[in-house]
Amino acid sequence: MLLPQIQVSAYFGRGCTSGSNIAQMKHNYSNKLEICTLAKLDFKNILFLIIVFVAGCFSNNRNALNESNSFYINAEKLKREGKFNNSVEAFFQCLRHSPGSYKAHLQLAMIFEDNLDDLSQAIVHYQHYINKSPEKNQTSVVEKWLQRAEKKYYNSLKMKYEEKDSAAEPEVPQVIDEKKLSHQSQKSAEENNESFYVVREGDTLNQIAKDFLGDYKYWSLLYEANADILISPEQLQVGQRLIIPQLDL
């Protein structure tokens, strides 16, 4: 029995001479596995807590006021880079997450006035800043900026509508002397040996065309020959002297 004991001892690398030592080693190995498993679980929990902490910090930063707000910081950076439209959007995001960030209104007002030439928006945000800011010394300065923007906006509107008024000059209506036109038409018709017809009550161009030119379809020729005295084809006046044009057959 000595040889098997030596083999067992050689196999486990220690001076083991009994089965109880083998059981002890198995127990130790099981404990190590439990420790490793617990270590893995603790690492996952720690990682989860770190993620939650970072997310919470970022969320709090998005809701922070003014210069502490991440959107506000990004908006100032974009403004320094000359990306004014992007900067405006970032300041608006700051206000959506942190409505109390009154300095964002001041920054928006200055961008709209100085960089985007939108005085109406500048006026709105100057007013928001003055209403929300606790910095009374600064608001007295901004009130002067607001008055300046309002004056510039008023002058721009005044100039705009004065230009429109000057461009829209009233048309002077031309007084048409129907008798004179009629006389000129008649004189021309006489020179061309054309005949005339005096309008009676109930007459229409269709009927006159039928009677004198042989077909209703010639009413347009009749109208064209007398367009200088007829307001429209439907409006004939009793006593008007119409030229009866000659048909080119």
TORPAVO-140661 format. One record per residue: x, y, z of N, C-alpha, C in turn. Coordinates in Angstrom, 2 decimals. Example, Ala and Ser with C-alpha at 12.3 -4.5 7.8 and 13.67 -1.06 7.14 Angstrom:
<rs>
> 13.19, -5.69, 7.80, 12.30, -4.50, 7.80, 13.20, -3.30, 7.80
> 12.85, -2.25, 7.08, 13.67, -1.06, 7.14, 12.90, 0.03, 7.87
</rs>
This chain:
<rs>
> 0.82, -1.21, 0.00, 0.00, 0.00, 0.00, 0.85, 1.26, 0.00
> 2.16, 1.11, 0.14, 3.03, 2.27, 0.22, 3.11, 2.98, -1.11
> 3.14, 2.21, -2.21, 3.28, 2.80, -3.54, 2.12, 3.70, -3.90
> 0.85, 3.30, -3.70, -0.27, 4.20, -4.01, -0.22, 5.48, -3.20
> 0.21, 5.40, -1.89, 0.27, 6.60, -1.07, 1.31, 7.56, -1.62
> 2.46, 7.02, -2.09, 3.49, 7.87, -2.67, 3.00, 8.54, -3.93
> 2.23, 7.79, -4.77, 1.69, 8.36, -6.00, 0.72, 9.47, -5.70
> -0.12, 9.31, -4.73, -1.07, 10.34, -4.36, -0.34, 11.56, -3.87
> 0.68, 11.32, -3.04, 1.46, 12.43, -2.52, 2.16, 13.18, -3.63
> 2.69, 12.46, -4.61, 3.37, 13.09, -5.73, 2.37, 13.84, -6.62
> 1.18, 13.30, -6.70, 0.19, 13.92, -7.58, -0.22, 15.27, -7.05
> -0.47, 15.41, -5.76, -0.92, 16.67, -5.18, 0.22, 17.57, -4.78
> 1.41, 17.10, -4.90, 2.57, 17.96, -4.66, 2.84, 18.21, -3.20
> 2.22, 17.51, -2.26, 2.46, 17.66, -0.84, 2.64, 16.28, -0.21
> 2.94, 16.32, 1.01, 3.11, 15.03, 1.71, 1.82, 14.48, 2.19
> 0.89, 14.26, 1.31, -0.44, 13.77, 1.67, -0.38, 12.27, 1.80
> -0.90, 11.75, 2.85, -0.85, 10.30, 3.06, -2.21, 9.74, 3.35
> -3.31, 10.66, 3.22, -4.64, 10.14, 3.53, -5.69, 10.84, 2.66
> -6.87, 10.26, 2.54, -7.98, 10.80, 1.77, -8.56, 12.04, 2.40
> -8.38, 12.26, 3.71, -8.93, 13.44, 4.38, -8.26, 14.71, 3.88
> -6.95, 14.63, 3.55, -6.25, 15.80, 3.01, -6.80, 16.21, 1.64
> -7.15, 15.19, 0.85, -7.73, 15.47, -0.48, -9.05, 16.20, -0.34
> -9.87, 15.78, 0.60, -11.16, 16.43, 0.84, -10.96, 17.87, 1.29
> -9.90, 18.08, 2.14, -9.62, 19.43, 2.61, -9.23, 20.34, 1.46
> -8.45, 19.80, 0.52, -8.04, 20.60, -0.63, -9.24, 20.96, -1.51
> -10.16, 20.04, -1.67, -11.37, 20.33, -2.44, -12.17, 21.42, -1.77
> -12.25, 21.37, -0.45, -13.00, 22.38, 0.29, -12.36, 23.76, 0.11
> -11.00, 23.78, 0.17, -10.30, 25.05, -0.02, -10.53, 25.61, -1.42
> -10.52, 24.74, -2.40, -10.74, 25.17, -3.78, -12.14, 25.73, -3.97
> -13.13, 25.11, -3.33, -14.51, 25.59, -3.41, -14.62, 26.98, -2.79
> -13.90, 27.19, -1.68, -13.93, 28.51, -1.04, -13.34, 29.57, -1.95
> -12.25, 29.22, -2.63, -11.63, 30.17, -3.56, -12.60, 30.56, -4.68
> -13.35, 29.57, -5.19, -14.32, 29.87, -6.25, -15.38, 30.82, -5.75
> -15.85, 30.61, -4.51, -16.87, 31.50, -3.94, -16.33, 32.92, -3.81
> -15.07, 33.04, -3.38, -14.46, 34.36, -3.22, -14.35, 35.08, -4.56
> -13.94, 34.33, -5.61, -13.82, 34.92, -6.95, -15.19, 35.37, -7.46
> -16.21, 34.55, -7.21, -17.57, 34.89, -7.64, -18.04, 36.16, -6.94
> -17.78, 36.23, -5.63, -18.17, 37.42, -4.89, -17.41, 38.64, -5.38
> -16.15, 38.45, -5.74, -15.35, 39.56, -6.24, -15.91, 40.08, -7.56
> -16.33, 39.13, -8.43, -16.93, 39.55, -9.70, -18.22, 40.34, -9.47
> -19.05, 39.83, -8.52, -20.30, 40.53, -8.23, -20.02, 41.91, -7.67
> -19.05, 42.01, -6.78, -18.72, 43.32, -6.21, -18.23, 44.27, -7.30
> -17.46, 43.78, -8.26, -16.96, 44.63, -9.35, -18.11, 45.17, -10.20
> -19.09, 44.29, -10.49, -20.24, 44.73, -11.26, -21.04, 45.79, -10.51
> -21.22, 45.54, -9.22, -21.96, 46.52, -8.41, -21.24, 47.86, -8.36
> -19.92, 47.78, -8.21, -19.13, 49.02, -8.15, -19.22, 49.77, -9.48
> -19.10, 49.01, -10.59, -19.19, 49.63, -11.90, -20.55, 50.27, -12.11
> -21.62, 49.58, -11.66, -22.97, 50.12, -11.78, -23.11, 51.40, -10.97
> -22.57, 51.40, -9.76, -22.65, 52.60, -8.92, -21.89, 53.76, -9.54
> -20.74, 53.45, -10.17, -19.96, 54.51, -10.83, -20.76, 55.12, -11.97
> -21.42, 54.26, -12.79, -22.22, 54.75, -13.91, -23.37, 55.61, -13.41
> -24.06, 55.14, -12.36, -25.17, 55.91, -11.80, -24.68, 57.25, -11.27
> -23.53, 57.24, -10.63, -22.98, 58.47, -10.06, -22.64, 59.48, -11.16
> -21.97, 58.98, -12.22, -21.59, 59.86, -13.33, -22.82, 60.42, -14.03
> -23.81, 59.52, -14.26, -25.05, 59.97, -14.92, -25.76, 61.01, -14.06
> -25.76, 60.78, -12.74, -26.39, 61.73, -11.85, -25.69, 63.08, -11.86
> -24.35, 63.03, -11.90, -23.59, 64.28, -11.97, -23.89, 65.03, -13.25
> -23.97, 64.27, -14.40, -24.23, 64.92, -15.68, -25.63, 65.52, -15.70
> -26.60, 64.75, -15.14, -27.96, 65.25, -15.10, -28.04, 66.51, -14.25
> -27.37, 66.48, -13.09, -27.37, 67.66, -12.24, -26.71, 68.84, -12.94
> -25.66, 68.53, -13.73, -24.95, 69.59, -14.42, -25.83, 70.23, -15.48
> -26.69, 69.42, -16.10, -27.59, 69.95, -17.13, -28.66, 70.84, -16.50
> -28.98, 70.62, -15.24, -29.99, 71.41, -14.57, -29.39, 72.55, -13.75
> -28.07, 72.67, -13.78, -27.41, 73.71, -13.00, -27.68, 75.08, -13.61
> -27.44, 76.12, -12.81, -27.71, 77.48, -13.26, -26.50, 78.10, -13.96
> -26.80, 78.84, -15.00, -25.82, 79.73, -15.65, -24.51, 79.03, -16.00
> -23.36, 79.56, -15.54, -22.06, 79.06, -15.95, -21.78, 77.62, -15.51
> -22.56, 77.08, -14.56, -22.38, 75.71, -14.11, -23.10, 74.71, -15.00
> -23.92, 75.19, -15.89, -24.70, 74.32, -16.77, -23.86, 73.90, -17.97
> -23.88, 72.61, -18.30, -23.06, 72.09, -19.39, -23.46, 72.70, -20.73
> -24.76, 72.91, -20.94, -25.21, 73.53, -22.19, -24.74, 74.98, -22.28
> -24.77, 75.67, -21.15, -24.31, 77.06, -21.11, -22.82, 77.13, -21.46
> -22.05, 76.22, -20.89, -20.60, 76.19, -21.16, -20.34, 75.94, -22.64
> -21.08, 74.98, -23.21, -20.92, 74.67, -24.63, -21.35, 75.85, -25.50
> -22.41, 76.53, -25.09, -22.90, 77.69, -25.86, -21.87, 78.82, -25.88
> -21.22, 79.07, -24.76, -20.18, 80.10, -24.73, -19.01, 79.73, -25.63
> -18.66, 78.44, -25.65, -17.58, 77.97, -26.50, -17.92, 78.19, -27.97
> -19.15, 77.85, -28.36, -19.59, 78.04, -29.74, -19.62, 79.52, -30.11
> -19.98, 80.35, -29.16, -20.01, 81.79, -29.41, -18.60, 82.32, -29.68
> -17.62, 81.85, -28.89, -16.23, 82.28, -29.10, -15.71, 81.83, -30.46
> -16.22, 80.69, -30.94, -15.80, 80.16, -32.23, -16.52, 80.83, -33.40
> -17.45, 81.72, -33.10, -18.18, 82.40, -34.16, -19.35, 81.61, -34.72
> -19.74, 80.50, -34.07, -20.86, 79.68, -34.52, -22.11, 80.15, -33.78
> -22.64, 81.28, -34.22, -23.67, 81.97, -33.45, -25.01, 81.23, -33.46
> -25.38, 80.66, -34.58, -26.65, 79.92, -34.62, -26.60, 78.69, -33.72
> -25.47, 77.98, -33.74, -25.31, 76.82, -32.86, -25.27, 77.25, -31.40
> -24.64, 78.39, -31.15, -24.59, 78.91, -29.79, -25.99, 79.24, -29.28
> -26.82, 79.85, -30.13, -28.20, 80.16, -29.75, -28.96, 78.90, -29.38
> -28.81, 77.85, -30.17, -29.49, 76.59, -29.88, -29.03, 76.01, -28.55
> -27.74, 76.08, -28.27, -27.23, 75.57, -27.00, -27.76, 76.38, -25.82
> -27.86, 77.69, -25.95, -28.43, 78.51, -24.88, -29.91, 78.18, -24.68
> -30.63, 77.92, -25.76, -32.02, 77.51, -25.63, -32.14, 76.16, -24.90
> -31.22, 75.24, -25.19, -31.22, 73.96, -24.48, -30.96, 74.17, -22.99
> -30.06, 75.09, -22.69, -29.79, 75.44, -21.29, -31.07, 75.91, -20.61
> -31.83, 76.78, -21.28, -33.06, 77.30, -20.69, -34.15, 76.23, -20.59
> -34.17, 75.28, -21.52, -35.17, 74.20, -21.43, -34.93, 73.33, -20.20
> -33.64, 73.05, -19.89, -33.33, 72.22, -18.73, -33.21, 73.03, -17.45
> -32.89, 74.30, -17.59, -32.69, 75.15, -16.42, -33.32, 76.53, -16.68
> -34.65, 76.62, -16.54, -35.34, 77.88, -16.86, -34.86, 79.07, -16.03
> -34.24, 78.80, -14.88, -33.78, 79.89, -14.04, -32.44, 80.48, -14.44
> -31.84, 79.97, -15.53, -30.54, 80.48, -15.97, -30.72, 81.82, -16.68
> -30.86, 82.86, -15.88, -31.18, 84.18, -16.43, -30.06, 84.74, -17.30
> -28.81, 84.32, -17.03, -27.69, 84.83, -17.83, -27.75, 84.33, -19.27
> -28.41, 83.19, -19.48, -28.57, 82.69, -20.84, -29.41, 83.66, -21.68
> -30.40, 84.30, -21.04, -31.20, 85.30, -21.74, -30.34, 86.49, -22.16
> -29.44, 86.91, -21.29, -28.57, 88.04, -21.63, -27.65, 87.69, -22.79
> -27.10, 86.48, -22.77, -26.22, 86.05, -23.86, -26.99, 85.97, -25.17
> -28.21, 85.45, -25.12, -29.04, 85.38, -26.33, -29.35, 86.76, -26.87
> -29.69, 87.68, -25.99, -30.01, 89.04, -26.41, -28.82, 89.68, -27.13
> -27.62, 89.51, -26.58, -26.44, 90.12, -27.19, -26.12, 89.49, -28.54
> -26.29, 88.17, -28.65, -26.04, 87.51, -29.94, -27.03, 87.99, -30.99
> -28.31, 88.05, -30.60, -29.34, 88.48, -31.56, -29.11, 89.93, -32.00
> -28.67, 90.78, -31.10, -28.47, 92.18, -31.47, -27.17, 92.38, -32.25
> -26.08, 91.80, -31.75, -24.75, 92.11, -32.31, -24.36, 91.23, -33.49
> -24.86, 89.99, -33.52, -24.35, 89.04, -34.51, -25.39, 88.57, -35.52
> -26.65, 88.46, -35.11, -27.68, 87.91, -36.01, -28.65, 88.97, -36.50
> -28.51, 90.20, -36.04, -29.33, 91.33, -36.51, -30.82, 91.01, -36.40
> -31.21, 90.43, -35.25, -32.61, 90.14, -34.98, -33.00, 90.93, -33.73
> -33.39, 92.18, -33.95, -33.64, 93.09, -32.82, -34.87, 92.69, -32.03
> -35.88, 92.14, -32.68, -37.09, 91.75, -31.95, -36.77, 90.68, -30.91
> -35.95, 89.68, -31.29, -35.55, 88.64, -30.33, -34.64, 89.21, -29.25
> -33.78, 90.14, -29.64, -32.89, 90.77, -28.66, -33.71, 91.47, -27.59
> -34.75, 92.20, -27.99, -35.61, 92.91, -27.05, -36.28, 91.94, -26.09
> -36.79, 90.83, -26.63, -37.47, 89.82, -25.80, -36.54, 89.29, -24.71
> -35.31, 88.95, -25.08, -34.40, 88.32, -24.10, -33.78, 89.35, -23.16
> -33.61, 90.58, -23.60, -33.21, 91.63, -22.65, -34.28, 91.77, -21.57
> -35.54, 91.76, -21.97, -36.63, 91.90, -21.00, -36.68, 90.71, -20.04
> -36.48, 89.49, -20.57, -36.45, 88.30, -19.70, -35.33, 88.41, -18.66
> -34.17, 88.85, -19.12, -33.04, 88.98, -18.19, -33.36, 90.00, -17.09
> -33.89, 91.16, -17.47, -34.20, 92.19, -16.49, -35.23, 91.69, -15.48
> -36.21, 90.93, -15.93, -37.26, 90.42, -15.04, -36.76, 89.33, -14.09
> -35.79, 88.53, -14.54, -35.38, 87.36, -13.75, -34.08, 87.55, -12.97
> -33.26, 88.50, -13.38, -31.94, 88.64, -12.78, -32.02, 89.27, -11.38
> -31.31, 88.68, -10.41, -31.22, 89.31, -9.08, -30.12, 90.36, -9.01
> -29.33, 90.47, -10.07, -28.19, 91.40, -10.08, -28.68, 92.79, -10.51
> -29.15, 93.55, -9.56, -29.77, 94.83, -9.87, -28.79, 95.84, -10.48
> -27.54, 95.80, -10.07, -26.56, 96.72, -10.66, -26.39, 96.45, -12.15
> -26.36, 95.17, -12.50, -26.22, 94.80, -13.91, -27.48, 95.10, -14.70
> -28.65, 94.91, -14.08, -29.90, 95.13, -14.82, -30.07, 96.60, -15.22
> -29.54, 97.52, -14.42, -29.64, 98.94, -14.79, -28.86, 99.22, -16.07
> -27.76, 98.51, -16.26, -26.99, 98.65, -17.51, -27.75, 98.02, -18.67
> -28.31, 96.84, -18.41, -29.04, 96.13, -19.47, -30.29, 96.89, -19.89
> -30.89, 97.62, -18.97, -32.06, 98.44, -19.34, -31.69, 99.47, -20.40
> -30.49, 100.01, -20.32, -30.02, 100.96, -21.34, -29.82, 100.24, -22.67
> -29.30, 99.01, -22.60, -29.14, 98.22, -23.83, -30.50, 97.93, -24.45
> -31.48, 97.64, -23.60, -32.84, 97.38, -24.09, -33.40, 98.61, -24.80
> -33.23, 99.79, -24.21, -33.71, 101.02, -24.84, -33.02, 101.25, -26.18
> -31.72, 100.97, -26.23, -30.99, 101.11, -27.49, -31.55, 100.18, -28.56
> -31.80, 98.91, -28.19, -32.33, 97.93, -29.15, -33.72, 98.33, -29.61
> -34.55, 98.81, -28.68, -35.91, 99.22, -29.05, -35.87, 100.40, -30.01
> -34.97, 101.34, -29.77, -34.86, 102.50, -30.66, -34.40, 102.08, -32.05
> -33.42, 101.19, -32.11, -32.94, 100.70, -33.41, -34.06, 99.96, -34.14
> -34.81, 99.18, -33.39, -35.90, 98.41, -34.00, -36.99, 99.33, -34.53
> -37.32, 100.37, -33.75, -38.32, 101.35, -34.18, -37.87, 102.05, -35.46
> -36.62, 102.47, -35.50, -36.11, 103.18, -36.68, -36.11, 102.28, -37.91
> -35.78, 101.00, -37.71, -35.78, 100.07, -38.86, -37.19, 99.87, -39.40
> -38.17, 99.76, -38.50, -39.56, 99.62, -38.95, -40.05, 100.89, -39.63
> -39.68, 102.03, -39.07, -40.10, 103.30, -39.66, -39.55, 103.46, -41.07
> -38.26, 103.14, -41.23, -37.65, 103.24, -42.55, -38.29, 102.26, -43.52
> -38.58, 101.06, -43.03, -39.18, 100.04, -43.89, -40.53, 100.49, -44.45
> -41.38, 101.03, -43.57, -42.72, 101.40, -44.02, -42.74, 102.72, -44.77
> -41.78, 103.59, -44.51, -41.67, 104.81, -45.31, -41.28, 104.48, -46.74
> -40.38, 103.50, -46.90, -39.99, 103.07, -48.25, -41.17, 102.45, -48.98
> -41.97, 101.68, -48.25, -43.15, 101.07, -48.88, -44.14, 102.13, -49.33
> -44.34, 103.15, -48.45, -45.30, 104.20, -48.79, -44.84, 105.01, -50.00
> -43.54, 105.28, -50.06, -43.03, 106.06, -51.19, -43.05, 105.25, -52.48
> -42.87, 103.94, -52.35, -42.88, 103.09, -53.54, -44.29, 102.95, -54.11
> -45.27, 102.95, -53.21, -46.66, 102.77, -53.67, -47.30, 104.12, -53.94
> -46.86, 104.80, -54.96, -47.44, 106.10, -55.32, -48.81, 105.88, -55.93
> -49.78, 106.68, -55.52, -51.14, 106.48, -56.05, -51.20, 106.81, -57.54
> -51.91, 105.97, -58.23, -52.10, 106.19, -59.66, -53.18, 107.25, -59.89
> -52.87, 108.18, -60.72, -53.84, 109.23, -61.05, -54.80, 108.69, -62.10
> -56.07, 108.58, -61.76, -57.01, 108.03, -62.74, -57.15, 108.93, -63.96
> -57.15, 108.31, -65.09, -57.30, 109.05, -66.33, -58.79, 109.22, -66.66
> -59.16, 110.45, -66.87, -60.55, 110.74, -67.21, -60.73, 110.53, -68.72
> -61.61, 109.62, -69.03, -61.83, 109.29, -70.44, -63.04, 110.07, -70.95
> -62.79, 110.80, -71.99, -63.87, 111.55, -72.63, -64.51, 110.65, -73.68
> -65.61, 110.00, -73.27, -66.25, 109.05, -74.16, -66.78, 109.72, -75.44
> -67.24, 110.96, -75.31, -67.74, 111.66, -76.50, -66.64, 111.90, -77.50
> -65.47, 112.28, -76.95, -64.33, 112.53, -77.83, -63.89, 111.25, -78.52
> -63.83, 110.15, -77.73, -63.44, 108.87, -78.32, -64.45, 108.43, -79.37
> -65.70, 108.59, -79.02, -66.73, 108.19, -79.96, -66.64, 108.99, -81.25
> -66.40, 110.29, -81.12, -66.28, 111.13, -82.30, -65.08, 110.72, -83.16
> -63.94, 110.39, -82.47, -62.75, 109.96, -83.22, -63.02, 108.65, -83.93
> -63.73, 107.74, -83.25, -64.03, 106.44, -83.86, -64.96, 106.62, -85.07
> -65.93, 107.48, -84.88, -66.86, 107.70, -85.98, -66.17, 108.33, -87.17
> -65.26, 109.29, -86.90, -64.54, 109.95, -87.99, -63.71, 108.93, -88.74
> -63.04, 108.03, -87.96, -62.21, 107.00, -88.60, -63.09, 106.06, -89.42
> -64.26, 105.73, -88.87, -65.15, 104.82, -89.58, -65.66, 105.45, -90.86
> -65.95, 106.76, -90.80, -66.43, 107.44, -92.00, -65.37, 107.44, -93.08
> -64.11, 107.63, -92.67, -63.03, 107.62, -93.65, -62.87, 106.25, -94.30
> -63.21, 105.20, -93.55, -63.09, 103.84, -94.08, -64.39, 103.33, -94.68
> -65.36, 104.23, -94.85, -66.66, 103.86, -95.43, -67.35, 102.75, -94.64
> -67.23, 102.81, -93.29, -67.90, 101.82, -92.44, -69.27, 102.35, -92.04
> -70.20, 101.42, -91.77, -71.55, 101.81, -91.37, -71.66, 101.84, -89.85
> -72.78, 102.41, -89.37, -72.99, 102.58, -87.94, -74.34, 101.99, -87.54
> -74.41, 101.74, -86.22, -75.70, 101.29, -85.67, -75.86, 101.97, -84.30
> -77.04, 102.55, -84.07, -77.34, 103.20, -82.79, -78.03, 102.18, -81.89
> -77.47, 101.98, -80.71, -77.97, 100.96, -79.78, -79.34, 101.35, -79.26
> -80.25, 100.35, -79.26, -81.58, 100.52, -78.71, -81.76, 99.63, -77.49
> -82.80, 99.84, -76.77, -83.04, 99.06, -75.55, -83.21, 97.58, -75.89
> -82.52, 96.71, -75.15, -82.60, 95.27, -75.34, -81.59, 94.72, -76.33
> -80.80, 95.58, -76.97, -79.81, 95.11, -77.93, -78.66, 94.38, -77.23
> -78.08, 93.40, -77.95, -76.86, 92.71, -77.50, -75.91, 92.65, -78.69
> -74.62, 92.50, -78.39, -73.64, 92.39, -79.47, -73.89, 91.16, -80.33
> -74.34, 90.09, -79.70, -74.63, 88.87, -80.46, -75.70, 89.12, -81.52
> -76.76, 89.78, -81.06, -77.87, 90.01, -81.98, -77.48, 91.00, -83.07
> -76.75, 92.06, -82.69, -76.32, 93.04, -83.70, -75.41, 92.39, -84.72
> -74.48, 91.49, -84.21, -73.59, 90.78, -85.12, -74.38, 89.89, -86.07
> -75.43, 89.23, -85.55, -76.27, 88.38, -86.38, -76.99, 89.19, -87.45
> -77.52, 90.36, -87.02, -78.32, 91.17, -87.93, -77.47, 91.81, -89.03
> -76.24, 92.27, -88.68, -75.47, 93.05, -89.64, -74.31, 92.28, -90.27
> -73.83, 91.26, -89.57, -72.68, 90.52, -90.10, -73.02, 89.08, -90.46
> -74.26, 88.68, -90.17, -74.75, 87.39, -90.63, -74.53, 86.24, -89.68
> -73.83, 86.43, -88.55, -73.61, 85.30, -87.64, -73.30, 85.83, -86.24
> -73.80, 85.08, -85.24, -73.54, 85.47, -83.86, -72.05, 85.51, -83.53
> -71.27, 84.63, -84.22, -69.87, 84.48, -83.85, -69.06, 85.75, -84.10
> -69.60, 86.70, -84.85, -68.86, 87.92, -85.17, -68.99, 89.01, -84.09
> -69.60, 88.62, -82.95, -69.76, 89.63, -81.89, -68.41, 90.16, -81.42
> -67.37, 89.29, -81.46, -66.05, 89.74, -81.00, -65.48, 90.80, -81.93
> -65.72, 90.66, -83.24, -65.27, 91.68, -84.18, -65.97, 93.02, -83.91
> -67.25, 92.91, -83.60, -68.03, 94.10, -83.30, -67.51, 94.78, -82.03
> -67.15, 93.96, -81.04, -66.64, 94.51, -79.79, -65.27, 95.16, -80.00
> -64.39, 94.51, -80.77, -63.06, 95.06, -81.02, -63.14, 96.39, -81.77
> -64.09, 96.50, -82.69, -64.23, 97.74, -83.46, -64.73, 98.89, -82.60
> -65.37, 98.56, -81.46, -65.94, 99.60, -80.60, -65.39, 99.54, -79.17
> -64.22, 98.94, -79.02, -63.65, 98.75, -77.68, -63.36, 100.06, -76.97
> -63.19, 101.13, -77.73, -62.87, 102.41, -77.11, -64.07, 103.06, -76.43
> -65.27, 102.60, -76.75, -66.46, 103.19, -76.12, -67.26, 102.16, -75.31
> -66.94, 100.87, -75.44, -67.66, 99.83, -74.71, -66.87, 99.42, -73.47
> -67.53, 99.43, -72.32, -66.87, 99.01, -71.08, -66.65, 97.51, -71.08
> -67.64, 96.76, -71.53, -67.54, 95.31, -71.66, -68.53, 94.86, -72.72
> -68.41, 93.63, -73.23, -69.34, 93.16, -74.27, -70.79, 93.12, -73.80
> -71.00, 93.01, -72.48, -72.37, 92.90, -71.97, -73.01, 94.25, -71.67
> -72.19, 95.31, -71.58, -72.73, 96.60, -71.16, -72.86, 97.56, -72.34
> -74.03, 97.49, -72.96, -74.36, 98.43, -74.03, -75.28, 99.50, -73.47
> -75.07, 100.70, -73.91, -75.91, 101.82, -73.46, -76.76, 102.33, -74.63
> -78.01, 102.55, -74.31, -78.94, 103.05, -75.34, -78.42, 104.37, -75.88
> -78.40, 104.50, -77.20, -77.94, 105.73, -77.84, -76.50, 105.67, -78.30
> -75.73, 104.61, -77.87, -74.35, 104.49, -78.35, -74.35, 104.19, -79.85
> -73.42, 104.83, -80.56, -73.30, 104.64, -82.00, -72.14, 103.68, -82.25
> -72.49, 102.46, -82.65, -71.49, 101.42, -82.85, -71.06, 101.35, -84.31
> -69.78, 101.12, -84.49, -69.23, 100.90, -85.83, -69.51, 99.46, -86.24
> -70.01, 99.27, -87.42, -70.23, 97.93, -87.96, -69.06, 97.67, -88.92
> -68.10, 96.83, -88.49, -66.93, 96.61, -89.33, -67.28, 95.79, -90.58
> -66.44, 95.91, -91.61, -66.62, 95.14, -92.82, -65.89, 93.80, -92.66
> -66.52, 92.76, -93.13, -65.89, 91.44, -93.07, -64.94, 91.26, -94.22
> -63.77, 90.70, -93.95, -62.82, 90.40, -95.02, -63.12, 89.00, -95.53
> -63.86, 88.93, -96.58, -64.24, 87.63, -97.15, -63.19, 87.11, -98.14
</rs>
